[in-house]
Amino acid sequence: MATRRRQQFVHGQALWMGMALILLTALDALTLDLYFVLSLIGFLVLVELSAPFAVTPAWRERLKWIIFVGLILFAGIVFRRIIEIIPSGLI
């Protein structure tokens, strides 16, 4: 049972990331930052949609670390973008 749920989760994430890649390529907007952000959003949505009601399997506990690292990287991307926008004489 847990293996099937885990496989569904991985397949859902792979599908989301593939669709994001195709969409960004079709819109000619493919950058690593944007692809990462879309993949992280899909991951967070998938984690919430697939959350069990009663018992949390051990593999889902490890997702917290992936979320933590993803949010740290997201904060770094946002910080870098803010620094790029702010005029150089203001810093």
N, C-alpha and C positions, 0 to 999 in steps of 0.2 A: 504493500500500500504506500509506504513512504517513498519507495523508489519511483513509483508511478507519479506521485505528486511532484517529486523533485524533477523528474524528466519533463513533466508538463511545464514546470516553472522555467527550466532551462530553454525549452522549445519556445515558450512565450517570449522570453527575453531575446532569444536569437531572432525570432520573427520581428519583434519591435525594432531591433537594431538594424536588421536588413531593410525594413520599410523606411526607417529614418535615412539610411544611406541612399536608397533609391530616390527618395523625395528630395533630399538635399542635392543630389547629383542632377536631378531633373530641373531643379530651380537654379542650378549653377551657383549654389551657396555653400558648397562643401568646404568647411574648415574643421580642423581637429577640435577646436573649442566648442563649436556649435554641435558637432556630432557627439561629443562627450556630454554636453548638457542635455541633449535630447535623449541619449541613452540613459543618463541618470534619472531623468524624469520618468521614463518608461519603467526603469527598475523600481523606483519608489512606488509608482502606481501598481505595478505587478505585485510587489511585496504586500501592499495593503489589500488588494483584491483577493489574494490567495491566502490570507491569514486564516488559520484555523480558529474555531470558536473555543474548544475545550483544552486540548493538549497541544503544546508547542514542540515539534520534533527538534532534535539536537541540531540538525542541519540548518534550521531556520534561526537558531540562536547565533550562528556564525555570520548570518547576514548583517547583523548589527555592525560588525567590523567593516564590512564592505560599504555600508551606508556611511559610517564615520569617515572613512578614507575618501569616499566620493564627495561628501560635503566639504571636507577640507580642500580638496582639489577645486571644487566649485567656488569656494571662497577665494582661492588664489586666482582663478580666472576673473572673477568679478573685481578683485583688487587691481589686477593688471589692467583691465579695461578702464577702470576709474582713473588710474594713473595716466593712461594714454589720453584720456579726455581732458584732464585738468591741464591748463596752460603751464608751460615750463617755469615761468616767472612766479607762479603762485605757490609752488612747493618750497 
